[in-house]
Amino acid sequence: MDKPFKSIDEQIAILESRGLECDNNTRLVLEREGYYPVINGYKDLFLDQRGDSCHELFVKGTKFSDIYRLFEFDRSLRLLMFEYFNKAEAVLKTVCSYRFAMAHKDSPEAYLDRRSYRADAGYRKKIDMLIGDFEKVLCRSQKWKSDYKRDYIRHYENNHDNTPVWILMNYLMLGQAFKFYEFQPESMRNSIAKSFSDLYSETHEVDKRISPRRLRLAYDHIKDFRNICAHDERLFCARVSPSHDVNLVGVLSDLELVLTEDDYKMLR
């Protein structure tokens, strides 16, 4: 069944009919923020259990401003977390590109060669798709016009005949950088994980071994939470991972592995 259009007046009338106390600011909020992001996104904590999906009721005394304050709190939380997710993204890209370039000194564009990645049969198609993404970034594919080529990439190709991995990495999304790490052969994943262990020891003044598997899990969670922040989705109660068992508190332990001690203390 289609959802019919509702004017702002009709939206307010619906909320009031469900027991929500609206005020003079309600109209402005709905005009600027929208009904769906505010109400549908944050109403659950304020619903009376006696209602149902067809006839929702708010707990007696609930104000529109209560829901909007939760909405604004979550927005502030997203902005805070986004800063630290970006720092986590930066260190992954830096370490991966450094270790990869060191291992492929004689082949600056080894990232375009599938032989540079793990040989597991189950990864072949995924690796080919990732290399295809790299070719799009470089505008090497015939589907992508060279007019769209980024200035830094054009500079390196014109002056150095190639684009180093650390330049490419700067234009990748976190999900692509995560796949780049995940698709590396075991020796490279071990090397990258060791770099993270060394970085942890340098800034935390205590040794910690971060295994390749633990690093993969950490960034699997970090990328999902970063995407939640980037797309203005609900964060405070979000859960990720295949079994949806990792919440915001859980991802803090992931960030602790990859942030400096000072950054992590600021976050906590």
N, C-alpha and C positions, 0 to 999 in steps of 0.2 A: 504494500500500500504506500503510495507516494506521500511525502510530507508536504502539505500545502504551505505556501508563503504566509508568514505572520508579520504584521506591522509591529513596531515597537510598543504601541498601545496594547495590542493583542498579546504580545509577549509578557508585558507587565501584568495584564489581567490573568493570564494563565498561572503566573507565579503566585499571585495573591490568592487565586482560587485553591491553590495547593497549600496555603497557610504561611507563605513567606511574606515577611513584613518588608515592603519596599519603601524607599525614601526619595527625596528630591534628586539624589545623585544617580538613582537607578537608570533613568533614561539615558543620561550621558554615558554611563559605563557601557550600556548595551549598544549605544550608537558607535562608540569608539572601539570596544573590545569584541563585541558580538555575543549573542546568546549561547551558542554552542561551546566556545572555549571556556567561558566563565561558569555557566550553569551545568552543562553536561559534564564538564571536566572536573568540577569540584563539589558537586551537590551530595555525593554519596555519604559523607560523614554527617550530613545534616538531615537525612531522610528518616522519617518515622517508619519503624519496622511493620506497623499495621497497614501501611500502604502496599501496593504491588506495582508491577511494571506498567500497568494500564492506568492506574489511579495513584500516582505518587503523592505523598504527603510529607511536608516538612515537620520536624520536631517543633512543638509549640514554642513560640518565642524566637524562632530563628529569623534573623534579619538578612536581607540581601547583602548588607555590609559585612556580615560574618563570612559569607561565601567569597566575597570580593577580596577580603583581607587574606584569605587562604590562597586565592589566585595570585595576589601580589607577592605573598611570601614565596610561593613556588617560583615565580619569575625571578625574584632576587636570588633564590637558591640556584637556579639554572645559570644565572650570570656568574655567580661565584664559582661554581663547579666547572663551568666552561673554561675559565682561565687556567685551571689546573689540568684539565683534560688536554688542553692545547700544549701545555708544557710537557705532559707525558707523550703526546704525539711527536713533539720536536725531538725528544731524546731518542725515541724509537727510530725515527728517520735518520738522525745523525749517526747513531751507532751502526745501523744496518748498512748505510751507504759507505761508511768508513771501512768496515770489515769486508764488505763485498769488493770495494775498490782495491783494497790491499791484496785480496786473494786473486784479483784479475787485473794486475798492473799492465799486462801486455794486451788487454782487450777491453778498452774503455766502455764499450757497449755490450759487454757480456750479458747484461740483463735482458737482451733481446734474443739470446740463444737458449733454447730450452734445455740444452745440455748443462747449463749452469745451475739447474734446479734438481730437486729430488727426482729419482727415477721410478718411484712407485707408480704402477699402472693406474691406480685410482686417481692420481693427480694430473695426468696428462692433459685432459681436456681443460681443467681449471687453470693449469699453467699456460696453455695456449690462449685462453681468454684473457689472462692477466697481461701476457705479452701484447695481445691485441690492444688492450687499454693503453699500454705504454706507447704503442705506435700511434694511437690517436692523439696522445699528449704531444708527441713529436711531430704530428701531422705527416707521418710517413705513409699512412694508408691513403689510397686513392679517393676514399670517401671523404677525406678531410682536406680542405683547401689549405695550401701553404700560407695564404693570406692571414689565417687565424693563428699562425705560429707565434709563440710568445717571444718577446725581444731577447731574453737571455738565451733561449734555445737557438734562435736565429744567429745570435752572436757566436756561440760556441761552434755551430756547424759551419759558419762562414770563415771563422778564424782558426779553428782547431780540427775541423773535419769530423767532429763527433760531439756527442752530448754526454758528459760524465754522469754517473749514477747519482751523485750528490746534487746535480742540477735537476735531473728528472724528479728526484724524490721530493723536491720542494713543491712540485705541482701535483703530487698525488694526494688523494684523500686518505684519511687514516685507515679506512677499510682496505684500500689497495696496498698501503705500506704494511699492514698486518698480514695480508696474503703473501706479500713479498718475503716476509720473515717465515711464515708458515711453510712456504713452498721451497725453502732452502734445503740443501742436503744436510744430513745430521752434523757433519763436521762444522758447517757454517753456523747452524743453529747453536751448537755448543760454543763456538767462538763469540757469537753475539751475546749469549746468556752470560758468558764469563765477563764480558765487558760490563754488563749491568751489575754483576756481583762486585766487580772492582769499583765501579762508580758508587755503589752503595757503601762500600767500606771507606771510600775517600771522604764521604760527607757525613756518615753516621758514626765514624770512629769505632765501628764494630764489624767483624766479618760476618757475611751472610752469603751462603751459596744459593743462587737463584738458578734453578734448573731450566732447561729449554721448555719443558712442559709447563712449569709454573709461570714462566714469562708469557707463553702463548695464552694460557687461561686468563692471566691478568689483562692482557691487551684485548682479548675477546670481550671481556666485560667493559673495559674502558671505552672501546669503540662504540659499543651499544649505548652506553650512558652518554657519551659525547653526542651521538646522533639524536638522542632524546632532547638534549639541551639545544642543539642546533636547529631542531624543528619545532621548538616551543611545545613539546609534549609534556605531560604531567610527570614530574620528577620525584616528588617527595615520597610517593608510595610505589614507584616503579620497581619492577623486578625483571631481570634478564637471565640469560643462559637457556639452553634447551628445556630445562625443567623449571625455569622461572624461580629459582631459589636464591638468586643473588640480588640483594637490595642495595640501597645507597650506602648503608653501613659496611656491607661486604666489599663494595668497590673501593672504599677508603683503604682497606688493607692491601688492595692491588696497587693503589697509588703510592702507598708507603714504600713499595719496592722500587719505584722508578723515579720518584721525586727526590730532591735534595732534602736533607733533614730540616733545614730552615723553611723550605716551602711547605713541607708536610706539617710542621708545627703551626705555621700561619693558617693552614687549612683547618686543622683541628681546633 
